[in-house]
Amino acid sequence: MRLPEARGDLSAAVIEGLRSGQAVEVAHLPKLRDTDPLADEDLQLALTVCYELHYSGFEDVDDRWEWHPGLLALRAEMEQLFERALRALTGPQPAVGAAEIPAALTALTAEHDGPSLGRHIQSHATIEQFREFVVHRSLYQLKEADPHTFAIPRLAGRAKAALIEIQIDEYGSGRLPRMHAELFRTTMSCLGLNTEYGAYLDRLPATTLAVTNMLSMFALHRRLRAALTGQLAAFEMGSSLPNSRYANGLRRLGGDSRATLFYDEHVEADAVHEQIAAHDMCGSLVAEHPELSADVLFGAAASEALGGRASAHLLDSWAAGASSLRPVTGPGSAGRLPETQLPAGVAS
């Protein structure tokens, strides 16, 4: 993946430091802006760049930057602001017993009245809007399950076994064509989109980056392992119905079975995963560590809140007749979506 274009002084300092190979020291970097950390383009991009060093990295960036002390110190400052904003957004979560965890998670993930991204995509979205939706999801879906794998060595007993059971499905039981990330890549290909990981990073707004950054922050800190399990449970519990709507929306637009397989697979798989995640993973974790109860619910609440903000951005943009993606900057075709060609796998 290429380093993205900076969106302010903070991300510029991080990106130029990586590009030049010069040490990044917190004292020499611009002060973090006093804005909403969850919507700040500069801060969210800087966090994304830091986190991606733990995944695929960047072209021409030395892998040793992953553990550079100066960069980690800066990341810690940004994470402090990010986590504080997340906790303010969700509010304090109750400490409930292990037996009550599934019901509490169900309450947090219950579908509410109001605008629904899934319903819009099922019945009203244009093919251009569906492509945008897929682009927004690409930064996570092309590495689906990877953040949660960080939690495996941090759990024990039934909670660990439950997470592994979910992850086995996510990784296609070891068969590359069945890996969920590969199924998503196929959907992107059918829609005529660039399937290279990170190809659209410059187009993704802060509301989208914040969702993936939340996952990475939870994943990379052992103290937040319970929040990561809560996030995963919320994601699985709220997945089947939206994915059914996404699949039906793509079929309405002419998508064939190859194009919709990613969504159809999640309708079936996540109906099973939600029970494993809520009862066997989160319930077992809290049974063994009652002090982690509120963190499990915090992770679920944060997932729902940031997911709602990201969906609202798409719906508000489309209602205004605008693109939900950031505009293309600079010469060339990097980050541009196809406009006129008929995608493979989508009928005319």
Secondary structure, DSSP 8 states (H G I E B T S, - for coil): -------SHHHHHHHHHHHHT----GGGS----SS-TTT-HHHHHHHHHHHHTTTT--TT--GGGGG-HHHHHHHHHHHHHHHHHHHHHH-------GGGHHHHHHHHH---SS--HHHHHHHT--HHHHHHHHHHHHHHHTTTTHHHHTTGGG--HHHHHHHHHHHHHHTGGG-GGGSHHHHHHHHHHHTT---STTTTGGG--HHHHHHHHHHHHHHH-GGGHHHHHHHHHHHHHTTHHHHHHHHHHHHHTTB-HHHHHHHHHHHHHHHHHHHIIIIIIIIHHHHH-GGGHHHHHHHHHHHHHHHHHHHHHHHHHHHTT--SS----SSSSTT----SS--TTB--
